[in-house]
Amino acid sequence: MRWRVDRRTVVTSTMDVAAALAVAGAPAGTVIVADEQTAGRGQHGRVWAAPAGTCLLFTAILRPPLRSIQSPDLARLVAERVAQAVREVTEITPRIKDPNDLMVTDRKLAGVLLQTSVRGQSLEYLLIGVGLNVNLTEAELPLPTATSLLVATGRRHDRDALLHAILRSLETLDDLLPAPVPENGPDAEA
């Protein structure tokens, strides 16, 4: 997968920006990353807010076939890939609270949101949004039920290393990625 990372300083929500870009025709693999969200979305309409530069906040645009999003386990599969990447980079093993929260010692570390647009029998796009508490101190946590990688490990973590690990991990969800183009181009014979 070729990822195209679009970095923003402040957005309302990476999901909002990605949805607008997807409607405008942005290709699969476009990833909106923000240092700060002013109206980030969590579960049940909650706002996901954090000080600038403390969290990994991104949304990836994918354009898989419709059948790939019909799995009732899709949110969990995506959350598992995010947890796998966090473990790879930090050696922390988050558990998944169904369907899409990552937890460390019963405190929320991250949330994963999926949003789709379907027209007729075609999937226009799938958005995968991730909000991961990376370098928040205990005092900066929005709720006593939240945690961060800094709190869990006692050290700061590189948000870009986490982003790239998560994107690599998402590439293992074969059904969500476009079919590979043959080496000699799309019209090459096998």
Sequence and secondary structure as in RCSB ss.txt:
>XXXX:A:sequence
MRWRVDRRTVVTSTMDVAAALAVAGAPAGTVIVADEQTAGRGQHGRVWAAPAGTCLLFTAILRPPLRSIQSPDLA
RLVAERVAQAVREVTEITPRIKDPNDLMVTDRKLAGVLLQTSVRGQSLEYLLIGVGLNVNLTEAELPLPTATSLL
VATGRRHDRDALLHAILRSLETLDDLLPAPVPENGPDAEA
>XXXX:A:secstr
   EEEEEEEES HHHHHHHHHHTT  TTEEEEEEEESSEE GGG EE   TTSEEEEEEEE   GGGG  TTHH
HHHHHHHHHHHHHHHS   EEETTTEEEETTEEEEEEEEEEEEETTEEEEEEEEEEEE S  GGG SSTTB  HH
HHHSS   HHHHHHHHHHHHTT GGGS     TT TT   
